[in-house]
């Protein structure tokens, strides 16, 4: 097995373990609309971990392996987008949640574009598209805002 594949698998398992540890907190706030700051913080941490995983794509040396790993990350990202949008938060955290929810689809678009380049065997372009600095900066800014607001 490719050592990089092992790294990505281990990273994915770590993210899943973190999610499982606090996964019950998001939906248990009841109908009062009070929300769950801890749940939003957890989703921001997942987003930060996902950014690191996407950055890890830069070490891949074949377009086929890139496509495989980027496809997995795209699936994980879609789940994260849905989870962030569904996180019930207090009114004072709505702006931070909505900013994170609106920035994550930018990464989904970048990954989709990267997968297209990988399908054409253009690994360099695929890596550049997946690791778009502006997209990364926008998402990191949203993550930082959530972490500061929920800290």
Secondary structure, DSSP 8 states (H G I E B T S, - for coil): --HHHHHHHHHHHHHHHHHHHHGGGTT-S-TTS---HHHHHHHHHHHHHHHHHHHHGGG---HHHHHHHHHHHHHHHHHHHHHHHH----GGGHHHHHHHHHHHHHHHHHHHHHHHHHHTT-HHHHHHHHT-HHHHHHHHHHHHHHHHHH-
